[in-house]
Amino acid sequence: MSGPGRGGRHGGQGGAGKGGGDKGGGPKTGRGQVGATRGGPGGGPGGGSGRGLKIKAGTVKGRSASSTRWLRRQHADPYVAEAKAQGYRSRAAFKLAQMDERFGLLKRGARVVDLGAAPGGWTQVAVERCGRSARVVALDLIEMAPIEGAVLLTGDFREAEVRARVAAALDGPASLVLSDMAAPATGHADTDHLRVMALAEAAFDFAGEVLGPGGAFVVKVLHGGTEPALLNRLKLAFAKLRHVKPPASRADSAEMYLVATGFRDRPKAGGGPGGGPGGGT
């Protein structure tokens, strides 16, 4: 999501914390390679296009040192190459696939909302795994190229009019709300933490409005920095809450995910009776 958006899925995706790469060093999950050999759905680079890609990061005059480092990291990253080969729009597709392998998040026929969806890697995986009968709604501040099987919306999920459009597209309670959003990094750790956590809390408030009983919520946070207040709200609203570092998440970033399953009810605003955080019913 641009603006207050997705730091991970645009260009160089950051990963964080304890995990590092998976055991085989490449993009595989319990079901085998994500997307198999047919390529990913909807608008991604063609199958095999990434395997022969050569990036000579040090040969372009005028390139900044940080840009050169990013290009070298991209070139050395097996998830980047495999995402291109399988037609996924970003390496982040493998993160969601790995969390789905572990927790069974993407069920056939599910109603799924992907917040801050651009460029669409998570949306592609959701469409592929939930099947033709699913409703997958992807939202971002910037317009995305079409993805077959998904409804793509443009706008800010914190606005009432946009939330109403999402609800209309879902046509029923959501089974799963995804948020891989991250505000653009400022280089100041405390500021970045506050901005990421503000997005996580806003995403949770949204999830509380649209999820049905038993639903699930996945949100990006920063390792070691999750606010106790948010954790407490999640524990009250869901049967299970886990901190997760998928193998595809890079080891040099503070990113990790909260995976909450078994939604009980809308979180109470200020501890009062009834009503969701947005002043709902």
N, C-alpha and C positions, 0 to 999 in steps of 0.2 A: 504494500500500500504506500503510495507516495505521500509526501508530507509526513504526517504521523503514521508512517507506513512500515513497509517490510524491509528491514535492513538486510535480511538474509537472502531473499529470493531475487533481489536485483543484483546482477553481476556477481561479485565475489561473496559467497555466503559464508558467514562466520559460524563457527561451531565452538563449543565451550566445554570446559570442566574436565571430568574424570575420564571420559570415554575414549577419545582417539578413534582410530580406524577399527573396522571389524576384523575378525580373526584372519580372514583370507586376504585382507587388504583391498578388497574390491567391492563393488556394489551388488551384493547378493543378500537375499532374505530367505526366510524359511520356505517360501514357495519357489525358490530359484530366483533368477534375475527378474527384477521388476519389469513388467511389460513384455516379457519373453522376447521372441525374435521378430514379432510382428510390428514392433514400433509402438510408441505411445499414441494415445488418441489426440486428435485435434491440434492442428496448426504448429506442431513442433518441427524441428529440423528433421530431415529425412533419415531413415534408417541407415546406419553405417557412416553417416557424414562426418562423425567426429573421430573415427578411428585413425585416419591418416593425417589429422590436423597437425601442422607444424607451427609452433609459435616461437619465433626468435626474438625474445623480449629485449635483448640487449642491442639489437641492430637498428632500432628506430631512433633517429636523432631527435633530441628535444623531449623525449619521454621522461617524466619525472621518476625519481627513485621509487616512490610508492607504487606508481603504475607498473613499473618494471617488476617489482616484487609480486604484485598481484597477478600479472600475466604468467610469471614463472610458476606461481602456486597453482594457477588454473591448469597449466600444461601438465604439471606433475600429479594432478588429482584424478584418480581413476573414476570418481563419481561424475566429474565434469564430462569426461570422454564418453562414459556409458550413457549419461543423460542425452547427449547428442546422438549417439548411436541408436537409442531406443525411441527417440522422438519426443523426449520430455523437454519442457521449456526451461527447466532449471534442475540442478543437482538436488535441490530440496525435496524433489519427488521421492527420493530414497529414504529421507527421514520419516515422512509420513508412512511410507510402505513398511518400514521397519517397526514403527510403533503399532501399526495395524497387525503385523505378524504377532506381536507380543500380547496385544490387548483385544484383538478382534473388534476394532472400532468401526470398520466400514462394512456394514451389513447390506445384503441384497435388498433393494427396494427402500433404502433409508432416505430420509430427508436430511440433507447436509448443507450447512452454511460455511463458506470459506471467506473469512474476513481478511482484508488486505491481500487479495488473491494474486495480484500481478507478480510475475508474468503468467502464472497459471499451472505450475508444476503440481501443486497439491490438488488443484481442481481436476487435473487430468487423472491422477491416481484415484480420486474419489469416484469419478465417472466410470473408470475402468472396473473398479472393484464392487461398486454398488449396483451396477447393471442398468439395463434400459428402463426398468420400472422405477428407478430412483428419481428423486428431485434434488439436483445439486445446484445451489445458488452461490455464485461467486461475486464478491463485492470488492471494489477498490476505488480510490480517488481518481485513478487514471483509467482510461478506456483500454480494454484488452482485445486482442484478436479473438474471434469466435473459437469456442471449444465445443465440438459436437456432443450433445447430451447434457450440457450445462446452460443455465440461465446466467448471463453476465450482466451485472448492474454497475453503474458508476455513481459514486456518492460517498458521503461520510455516514457510517453506521450510527453515529451519535446523534444524528438529526432525526426527528420524529417522522418526517416525510419519507426518508430513506428506509427507516425501519418498517414503515407501512408497506413499501414496495417489496421489501424482502419477505414480509409475512404473506403478501398476496402471491408471490412467486412460489413460496413453500406450500401454500394451500393446506396447512395443517401444522401440528407441532413438530419441531425439529428433533431428529434423532441424535445429531452430532453438530457441535459448533467448533470450528477450527480457527485458530488465530496464530499466525506466524509473524505478526506485525512487530516491527521495531522502529522506533524513531531514528532518524539519521544521527550517527554518532557525532558528538561534539569534541571528543578527546578528553573531556572532563568526566571522570568516573562517576562522581556523585550525581551530576546532572543527567548523564546517560541513564543511570539507574532509575532516577525519579521519572524520567520520560517513558521508559519501558514499562515501569510498574503502573503508571497512569493509564497506559494503553491496555495493560492486562486487566486492570480493574474495570475499565470501560467495557472491554470484551466480555467479562464475567457478568456485568450488569445486563448486557444485551442477551447473553446466553440464558440468564434467568427469566427473561421475557419470552423467549421463543422455544425453549426446550420442553419436551414432554416428559412424563414420568419414565425413569429408567435411562434417560438420555446421557450423553457424554460431552465433555468439554476438554479441548486441548489448547494450551496457550503457552507462548514463549515467555520466559522470564530470564533473569540473569542469575548465574550460579552464586549461591551464598548471599543473595540480596532480596529474597522474597519477603515482602512485608508480613509480619505475623497477623495483622488484621485480615489480609486477603486469604491467607491460609486458613484462618479460623472460619471465615465465611464459606470457603470451599468445603471444609470438613462438615459443616452443618448442612450444606445443600446437597452433598453427594455421599454415597455409601462408601466409596473408596477414593483415595487421593494418593498419587505417586509422583515422585520426581524422576524424570527420565532423561537420559543422555543417549540418543540413538547413535549407532556406530557411524552413520554418515555425517554426523555433526563434527565439525573440525575441532581439533584439540586446542587451538590457540585462541579461542574466544570464550566468553563467559556465558554463552547461550546454553539453556537447557529448557525442558518442557515440564509443565504440570499436566498430568493426565487424570482427569476426574471422571468417574463413572458411577452410574446408579443415581441419577438425579432424583431428588426427593420432592422438592417443591421450590417455588420462587423464593430467593433469599429475602428475608424481611428487611425493610428499610428502617434503620435506626432501632431495630428491635421491636417495632410496633406491630400490631396485629394486621395480617393480610397485606396485600399490595406488594408489587415488585419494586425494584429500585428506581424505575422510571415513573413512579406514580401511577401504576397500572391499576387493574381491577382490585 
